[in-house]
Amino acid sequence: MTANQMGGSRMDTNQADSVATFGGGAQVERPLGRSIKRGMLNSCPACGSGKLFRNYLKVVDNCASCGEAYHHHRADDLPAYLVILVLGHVLVGGFMLTDLAFPAPGWVHFAIWAPIGVIASLLSLQPIKGGVVGLQWALRMHGFSGREDEVETPLPARDE
């Protein structure tokens, strides 16, 4: 039995493989890895030459080189969560390995690892936030698509 006799359909060889795009014309390619890397290096994810931050954690409103708007980004708490996740594992692993090799009282470990944790978190927060902004730009999230974000209406309360 053929696929047509079994009720299924068969694609003819003369049909071209095409990708359906919704929402308008051609979009510029935004490679994810390159965008995150540029953001982590404090440069514009779009052009790679403009600065992304004007202060320690304050993102510029527009790129000075290409004019890409960044005022609508929403990194929120994700950079801080990522810093805690990464540095928590690194610092706890370092503490445990150090304690196995050189047993020391708790205050000595605190005196060593607390400053390392504070300095490492302050040094890694800006690059991670830049990477998050680059991620949002590459995925066209939160206004980077050129359209306004749709506001979701809340569901009505259920009466029980």
C-alpha positions in Angstrom: 0.0 0.0 0.0 1.2 3.5 -0.7 0.9 6.5 1.6 -2.0 7.9 -0.4 -4.0 4.6 -0.1 -3.5 4.5 3.7 -5.0 8.0 4.1 -1.7 9.8 4.5 -0.2 12.3 2.2 3.0 12.3 0.3 5.1 15.4 -0.6 5.7 15.7 -4.3 9.3 16.2 -5.3 8.4 19.4 -7.2 7.4 21.2 -4.0 10.2 23.4 -2.7 11.2 23.3 0.9 10.3 26.7 2.2 10.2 28.3 5.6 7.2 30.2 6.6 8.0 33.5 8.3 5.3 35.5 10.1 5.3 39.2 10.9 6.8 40.9 7.9 9.9 41.2 5.9 13.4 39.8 6.2 15.1 40.0 9.5 18.8 40.6 10.1 20.6 37.5 11.5 21.5 37.8 15.2 23.9 35.0 16.1 23.4 34.1 19.8 27.0 33.3 20.7 28.4 36.4 19.1 25.8 38.6 20.8 26.4 37.2 24.2 30.2 37.5 23.8 29.9 41.1 22.6 27.7 41.9 25.6 30.1 40.3 28.0 32.9 42.4 26.5 31.0 45.6 27.2 30.3 46.3 23.5 27.1 46.7 21.6 25.6 43.3 20.6 24.5 44.7 17.3 27.6 46.4 15.9 30.4 45.3 18.4 31.9 48.8 18.5 29.8 50.9 20.8 29.9 50.7 24.6 27.1 48.9 26.3 27.5 50.4 29.8 27.7 54.0 30.8 28.3 53.2 34.5 29.0 50.0 36.4 25.6 48.4 35.8 23.8 51.2 34.0 23.1 50.2 30.3 23.2 53.1 27.8 20.0 54.2 26.2 21.3 54.0 22.7 24.5 52.7 21.1 26.8 55.6 20.2 27.9 53.8 17.0 24.9 52.2 15.4 22.0 53.8 17.4 20.5 50.5 18.6 18.1 51.2 21.5 18.8 49.5 24.8 16.4 51.5 27.1 13.9 48.7 27.0 16.1 45.8 28.1 14.9 43.8 31.1 17.9 42.0 32.6 16.2 42.3 36.1 17.6 39.8 38.6 19.0 37.2 36.2 22.6 38.5 36.3 22.7 38.3 40.1 21.2 34.8 40.1 23.8 33.6 37.6 26.6 35.2 39.6 25.3 33.4 42.8 25.0 30.1 40.9 28.5 30.2 39.4 30.4 31.7 42.2 28.6 29.7 44.8 29.8 26.4 43.2 33.3 27.8 42.6 33.7 29.1 46.1 32.2 26.1 47.9 34.4 23.8 45.8 37.5 25.9 46.6 36.7 26.0 50.3 36.2 22.2 50.4 39.4 21.5 48.5 41.4 23.9 50.7 40.0 22.5 53.9 41.0 19.0 52.8 44.6 20.0 52.0 45.1 22.6 54.8 42.8 22.1 57.7 42.2 25.5 59.3 39.8 27.1 61.8 36.5 28.6 60.5 37.6 32.2 61.0 40.6 31.7 58.8 38.4 30.3 56.0 36.0 33.2 56.4 38.9 35.7 56.3 40.1 34.1 53.0 36.9 33.2 51.2 34.6 36.1 52.1 36.8 38.8 50.4 37.4 36.5 47.4 33.6 36.0 47.1 32.8 39.7 47.3 35.6 40.8 44.8 34.8 38.0 42.4 31.0 38.8 42.4 31.7 42.5 41.8 34.1 41.7 38.9 31.7 39.2 37.2 28.4 41.0 37.6 28.9 43.5 34.8 30.0 41.0 32.1 27.2 38.6 33.0 24.6 41.5 32.8 26.1 42.4 29.4 25.7 38.8 28.3 22.1 38.8 29.4 21.4 42.0 27.4 23.1 40.4 24.4 21.0 37.3 24.9 17.8 39.4 24.9 18.9 41.3 21.8 19.8 38.1 19.9 16.4 36.4 20.7 14.5 39.7 20.1 13.1 39.8 23.6 11.6 42.7 25.4 11.3 45.3 22.7 14.4 44.2 20.7 12.1 42.8 17.9 11.1 46.3 16.8 7.5 45.8 18.1 6.0 46.7 21.4 5.6 43.9 23.9 2.1 42.8 24.3 0.6 43.4 27.7 -1.1 40.3 29.0 -4.5 40.8 30.6 -4.8 39.1 34.0 -7.2 36.2 34.3 -10.4 36.9 36.3 -10.4 35.7 39.8 -12.1 32.3 40.4 -14.9 32.2 42.8 -14.8 29.1 45.0 
